[in-house]
Amino acid sequence: MKKCYFGLLLLLLCFSAYGQEAINMNPSLQEKESSLKLYPNPATNGVVYITTTKNSMKDILVYDVFGEVVLTDRIASKTLNISRLVAGVYVLQVTENQKTMTRKLVVR
């Protein structure tokens, strides 16, 4: 009887582990996330480079940890001047062609 219960327990554990696999139902979300590159991060020299697949005009919003906008800019190049930011952690929001992407930015 113990063997039967043990076998049933193992079978249930196998099925429950299989049910925990993540399935990506939105592959376009993965494309958005991989199309934005931000470097160097952490930034130390007052400039970061933002590249996207299209590299067209970008609207930039930078938020501090309190959710307040501390920097806004519109750039056509890859270079963003962040020399006005003090050291800390920020959230960078990039909007390009009605697509919005966010990244964490660390300034040292």
NORNOR-V71316 format. One line per field, one symbol per residue. phi: phi as a letter, one per 40 degrees, with the letter a starting at -180 (. if undefined). A space follows every 50 residues. Layout:
phi: ???
//
This chain:
phi: .cccccccccccccccccccccbccbcccccdcccbbbacaccbbgbbbb bbccfccbcbbbbcccgccbababbbcccbcbccccdibbbbbbbafgbb bbacbbbb
//
